[in-house]
């Protein structure tokens, strides 16, 4: 039962919240969040005894609506705006058997979710608050999950969320906040980049778990891909950068079935790309990745997402690790370093450099790229260990692996690195 509600929470939290926010207005974002969370808690309390409803999403939407009504009545807001709120909240009701269909006035739940995403990225909010609010409200992230994703204190994330909600309350219902609203085009460019950043963070949180016994959260990956596709395919607001990110997510998602082994035995172990069974890759998602990549090529824009999607496409198109076009990948990393000169990009480039120029040159490059902020990053030490082992320096490789194992990581990654250390010993 807990797993069912958790799955529904991850899959439906954004849609349910978006549906309420659309009706209540931007000033009631916190109320919408709380109402959906209370509905989830009520499900945990009642479903084990009363049974799971035939349409659990519709049940949750109705309970969340009732929670919001109760709050408004208690606060006296209902008496002031009864006619308007009755009309708005009546649209939340979902007939039995109806799920994710077009609602009144021709609006779909997908449009509601896009509206919520862009509301969370209002220009009046700071950049950090936009991303945090998007992950919290539209994706159901906790403050702790956001703090881990951005390597900041949980209290800092909580303060950003409080400030963001306060700003939205001050802006009120006159805020320009989503597709279809007059005047939206003037702000769409500024908000789109932050929305894409937030969706990328959501995807990465599912693609690479940082702690615990889970390596992959497929529900988060699927939700991020679904939302970015909603944006990319929107007739008014889709653009090449959204298609590029959708392409990247599709390529990465296609490899999820092959990224781990041992799930049946209860001890999941991470599988590196070089060792993955490519027959287990989802070819449907690979095709979808190439379709979005073709759409992303329209226009003259070149973004980080374009380059990362192009790199992923070369891996997806290769029949084996040995057949990977490393020269083209290295050239793409060179361009990526110009757009995003980060230590992680330099580290990833080292892997391609080793395949093209050899491990000695790659090791020299790695030493030059060593950054203090990556010293606690286990893959920095694991990459150095791999290159040292290839160069015949087993003692150095063991030392790097031991340092890697001191870093925070998921248990499946720890099992892989522990196995590597045993092999070297």
C-alpha positions in Angstrom: 0.0 0.0 0.0 2.8 2.4 0.8 4.5 1.6 -2.5 1.2 2.3 -4.3 0.7 5.6 -2.7 4.3 6.6 -3.2 4.0 5.8 -6.9 0.8 7.8 -7.2 2.5 10.6 -5.3 5.4 10.8 -7.7 3.3 10.3 -10.8 0.3 12.5 -9.9 1.4 15.1 -7.4 2.2 17.7 -10.0 -1.0 17.1 -12.0 -3.2 17.2 -8.9 -1.5 20.4 -7.6 -1.6 22.0 -11.0 -5.4 21.3 -11.3 -6.0 23.0 -7.9 -3.7 25.9 -8.5 -5.3 26.6 -11.8 -8.7 27.0 -10.0 -7.6 28.7 -6.8 -5.0 31.1 -8.3 -1.3 31.6 -7.8 -1.7 33.0 -4.3 -2.9 29.6 -3.1 0.0 27.4 -4.3 0.8 26.3 -0.7 -2.8 25.4 -0.1 -2.9 23.3 -3.2 0.3 21.5 -2.1 -1.0 20.9 1.4 -4.4 19.6 0.2 -2.8 17.1 -2.2 -0.4 15.9 0.6 -3.4 15.5 3.0 -5.2 13.5 0.4 -2.2 11.2 0.1 -2.1 10.8 3.9 -5.8 10.0 4.0 -5.3 7.4 1.3 -2.7 5.7 3.5 -5.1 5.7 6.4 -8.2 4.5 4.7 -7.3 2.3 1.7 -5.8 -0.6 3.7 -9.2 -1.0 5.3 -11.7 0.2 2.7 -9.8 -1.0 -0.3 -8.2 0.9 -3.2 -10.8 2.9 -5.2 -11.4 1.8 -8.8 -10.0 5.2 -9.9 -7.5 6.2 -7.3 -6.4 9.4 -9.1 -10.0 10.7 -9.2 -10.4 9.8 -5.5 -7.3 11.8 -4.6 -8.4 14.8 -6.7 -11.8 14.8 -5.0 -10.3 14.5 -1.5 -7.8 17.3 -2.2 -10.6 19.5 -3.5 -12.6 19.0 -0.3 -9.6 19.8 1.9 -9.1 23.0 0.0 -12.8 23.9 0.4 -12.6 23.2 4.2 -9.6 25.4 4.6 -11.2 28.3 2.7 -14.4 28.1 4.7 -12.4 28.2 8.0 -10.4 31.2 6.9 -13.5 33.1 5.8 -12.3 33.3 2.2 -15.3 31.3 1.1 -17.7 33.9 2.2 -16.0 36.6 0.3 -15.6 34.8 -3.0 -18.1 32.0 -2.8 -19.6 32.3 -6.3 -16.2 32.4 -8.0 -14.6 29.6 -6.0 -17.6 27.4 -6.4 -17.5 27.8 -10.1 -13.7 27.2 -10.2 -13.5 24.2 -7.8 -16.5 22.5 -9.4 -14.3 21.8 -12.4 -12.0 19.8 -10.2 -14.6 17.1 -9.8 -13.9 14.1 -12.0 -16.7 11.7 -13.0 -16.2 8.1 -12.2 -14.0 6.4 -14.8 -12.7 9.6 -16.3 -8.9 10.1 -16.1 -6.6 12.7 -17.7 -9.2 13.8 -20.3 -10.0 17.3 -21.5 -11.6 19.4 -18.8 -14.1 22.2 -19.1 -13.2 25.1 -21.4 -11.1 22.8 -23.5 -8.2 22.8 -21.0 -6.2 19.6 -20.5 -4.4 18.4 -17.4 -1.2 18.6 -19.4 -1.8 22.3 -20.0 -2.5 22.7 -16.3 0.9 21.1 -15.5 2.7 23.4 -18.0 1.0 26.4 -16.4 2.2 25.3 -13.0 5.7 24.8 -14.2 5.9 28.3 -15.7 4.2 29.8 -12.6 7.0 28.3 -10.5 9.5 30.0 -12.8 8.0 33.5 -12.5 10.6 36.3 -13.3 9.9 37.9 -9.9 11.5 34.9 -8.2 15.2 34.4 -7.9 16.8 31.7 -10.1 17.5 29.4 -7.2 13.9 29.8 -5.8 12.4 29.0 -9.2 14.2 25.7 -9.5 13.4 24.8 -5.9 9.8 25.7 -6.2 9.4 23.7 -9.5 10.9 20.6 -8.0 8.8 21.0 -4.8 5.4 21.9 -6.3 5.4 20.3 -9.7 7.4 17.2 -8.9 6.7 16.6 -5.3 10.4 16.8 -4.1 11.0 17.2 -0.4 13.4 20.0 0.8 15.9 17.3 1.6 15.8 15.8 -1.9 16.3 19.3 -3.4 19.2 20.0 -1.0 21.0 16.8 -2.1 20.5 17.6 -5.8 22.0 21.1 -5.4 24.5 20.4 -2.6 23.1 23.1 -0.3 21.7 23.0 3.2 18.2 21.8 3.7 17.4 24.9 5.7 18.5 27.1 2.8 16.1 25.2 0.5 13.3 25.7 3.0 13.9 29.4 3.2 13.9 29.7 -0.6 10.5 27.9 -0.8 9.0 30.2 1.9 10.2 33.3 0.1 8.9 32.0 -3.3 5.5 31.2 -1.9 5.3 34.6 -0.2 6.2 36.4 -3.5 3.5 34.5 -5.4 0.9 35.4 -2.7 2.0 39.1 -3.1 1.7 38.9 -6.9 -1.8 37.5 -6.6 -4.0 36.3 -9.4 -2.9 39.0 -11.8 0.4 37.2 -12.3 1.2 36.1 -15.8 1.6 32.4 -15.3 1.1 30.0 -18.1 0.3 29.0 -21.7 -2.9 30.6 -22.9 -2.8 33.7 -20.7 -2.6 37.1 -22.4 0.8 38.6 -22.2 2.6 35.3 -21.6 4.9 35.6 -24.7 6.8 38.5 -23.1 8.1 36.2 -20.3 8.2 32.8 -21.9 11.9 32.9 -23.0 13.2 33.7 -19.5 11.0 31.1 -17.9 11.6 28.3 -20.4 15.3 27.9 -19.6 14.6 27.5 -15.8 11.8 25.1 -16.5 14.1 22.9 -18.6 16.8 23.1 -15.9 14.3 22.0 -13.2 13.1 19.1 -15.4 16.7 18.1 -16.1 17.3 18.0 -12.3 14.2 15.9 -11.8 15.4 13.4 -14.5 18.9 13.2 -13.0 17.5 12.6 -9.5 15.9 9.5 -10.9 18.8 8.5 -13.2 21.5 8.6 -10.6 20.4 8.0 -7.0 23.0 9.5 -4.6 22.3 7.3 -1.6 20.4 4.2 -0.4 19.9 0.9 -2.2 18.2 2.3 -5.3 20.3 3.2 -8.3 17.4 4.2 -10.5 14.1 5.9 -9.8 12.3 5.1 -13.1 9.2 6.9 -12.0 11.1 10.2 -11.7 12.7 9.6 -15.1 9.4 8.8 -16.8 7.7 11.9 -15.2 10.6 14.2 -16.3 10.5 12.8 -19.8 6.7 13.1 -20.0 6.7 16.8 -18.9 9.5 17.8 -21.2 7.7 16.1 -24.1 4.5 18.0 -23.2 6.6 21.2 -23.5 8.5 20.2 -26.6 5.3 19.1 -28.4 3.2 22.1 -27.3 2.1 23.9 -30.5 2.9 27.3 -29.0 5.8 26.9 -26.7 7.8 24.0 -28.0 11.3 25.1 -29.2 14.6 23.4 -30.2 16.0 23.5 -26.7 13.0 21.6 -25.3 13.3 19.0 -28.1 17.0 18.7 -27.4 16.4 17.9 -23.7 13.6 15.5 -24.6 16.0 13.8 -27.0 18.7 13.5 -24.3 16.2 12.1 -21.7 14.8 9.6 -24.2 18.3 8.3 -25.1 19.3 8.1 -21.4 16.0 6.4 -20.5 16.4 3.8 -23.2 19.4 2.4 -21.2 17.6 2.1 -17.8 16.8 -1.6 -18.1 20.5 -2.4 -18.7 22.0 -0.1 -16.0 21.7 -2.4 -13.1 21.8 -6.2 -12.4 21.0 -8.3 -9.4 17.6 -6.8 -8.7 16.0 -10.3 -8.4 18.7 -11.4 -5.9 18.0 -8.3 -3.7 21.5 -6.8 -4.2 21.4 -4.3 -7.1 24.8 -3.5 -8.7 25.4 -0.7 -11.2 26.5 -1.8 -14.7 28.8 0.6 -16.6 28.0 1.5 -20.2 30.9 -0.5 -21.5 29.4 -3.7 -19.9 25.8 -3.1 -20.7 23.7 -5.6 -22.7 22.6 -3.4 -25.6 20.0 -5.9 -26.5 18.1 -4.7 -23.4 18.0 -1.1 -24.5 14.6 0.2 -25.3 14.7 0.7 -29.0 11.4 2.6 -29.0 12.9 5.3 -26.8 16.0 5.3 -28.9 13.9 6.1 -32.0 12.1 8.8 -30.0 15.4 10.3 -29.1 16.4 10.6 -32.7 13.0 12.1 -33.6 13.4 14.8 -31.0 17.1 15.4 -32.0 16.0 16.0 -35.6 13.3 18.5 -34.4 16.0 20.2 -32.2 18.1 20.9 -35.3 15.6 23.5 -36.5 16.9 27.0 -36.2 20.4 28.3 -35.3 20.3 27.7 -31.5 23.0 25.5 -30.0 22.5 24.7 -26.3 24.1 22.4 -23.8 21.2 20.0 -24.3 21.9 19.8 -28.0 25.5 18.8 -27.4 24.7 16.3 -24.6 21.9 14.8 -26.7 24.3 14.5 -29.7 26.8 12.6 -27.4 24.1 10.3 -26.2 22.9 9.7 -29.8 26.4 8.4 -30.7 26.3 5.9 -27.8 22.7 4.9 -28.8 23.7 4.3 -32.4 26.8 2.3 -31.7 26.4 -1.5 -31.8 29.1 -2.0 -29.2 31.5 -0.1 -26.9 34.3 -0.7 -29.3 32.3 0.7 -32.2 31.5 3.9 -30.4 32.7 7.0 -32.5 34.9 8.4 -29.8 36.5 11.0 -32.0 33.1 12.6 -32.7 32.2 12.4 -29.0 35.5 14.1 -28.0 34.8 16.9 -30.5 31.4 17.4 -28.9 32.9 17.5 -25.4 35.3 20.2 -26.7 32.3 22.3 -27.7 30.5 21.5 -24.5 33.4 22.8 -22.4 33.0 26.1 -24.2 29.3 26.4 -23.3 29.6 24.8 -19.8 33.2 24.8 -18.5 32.5 22.6 -15.5 34.7 20.1 -13.7 32.2 17.3 -14.4 32.2 18.0 -18.1 36.1 17.9 -18.0 35.9 14.6 -16.2 33.6 13.1 -18.8 35.8 14.4 -21.6 38.7 12.5 -20.1 37.0 9.2 -20.7 36.6 10.1 -24.4 40.1 11.4 -24.6 41.4 8.0 -23.2 39.6 6.2 -26.0 41.0 8.4 -28.7 44.5 9.4 -27.4 45.3 6.7 -24.8 45.3 6.5 -21.0 48.6 8.3 -20.4 47.4 11.5 -22.0 44.0 11.1 -20.3 45.7 10.7 -16.9 47.7 13.9 -17.5 44.5 15.7 -18.5 42.7 14.4 -15.4 45.5 15.6 -13.1 45.2 19.1 -14.6 41.4 19.0 -14.3 41.3 17.9 -10.7 39.1 20.3 -8.9 38.6 20.7 -5.1 34.8 20.6 -5.4 35.1 17.2 -7.0 37.3 15.6 -4.4 34.3 14.2 -2.6 32.8 13.0 -6.0 33.3 9.2 -6.1 33.4 9.0 -9.9 36.4 11.3 -10.1 38.4 8.8 -8.1 36.8 5.8 -9.8 37.8 7.2 -13.2 41.3 7.9 -12.1 41.5 4.3 -10.8 40.3 2.9 -14.1 42.9 4.8 -16.1 45.7 3.9 -13.6 44.7 0.2 -13.9 44.8 0.5 -17.7 48.2 2.0 -17.5 49.5 -0.8 -15.2 49.5 1.1 -12.0 47.6 -1.3 -9.8 48.7 0.2 -6.4 47.6 3.7 -7.5 44.3 2.3 -8.8 43.6 0.6 -5.5 44.4 3.8 -3.6 42.0 5.8 -5.8 39.3 3.2 -5.3 39.7 3.2 -1.6 39.3 7.0 -1.7 36.2 6.7 -3.9 34.6 4.3 -1.4 35.0 6.9 1.3 32.6 9.2 -0.6 28.8 9.3 -0.4 27.1 7.2 -3.1 24.3 4.7 -3.6 24.7 1.1 -2.5 24.6 -0.3 -6.1 27.5 2.0 -7.0 29.4 1.0 -3.8 29.0 -2.7 -4.7 30.5 -2.1 -8.1 33.5 -0.2 -6.8 34.0 -2.7 -4.0 34.1 -5.5 -6.7 36.6 -3.5 -8.7 38.8 -3.2 -5.6 38.6 -6.9 -4.9 39.6 -7.7 -8.5 42.7 -5.4 -8.3 43.7 -7.0 -5.0 
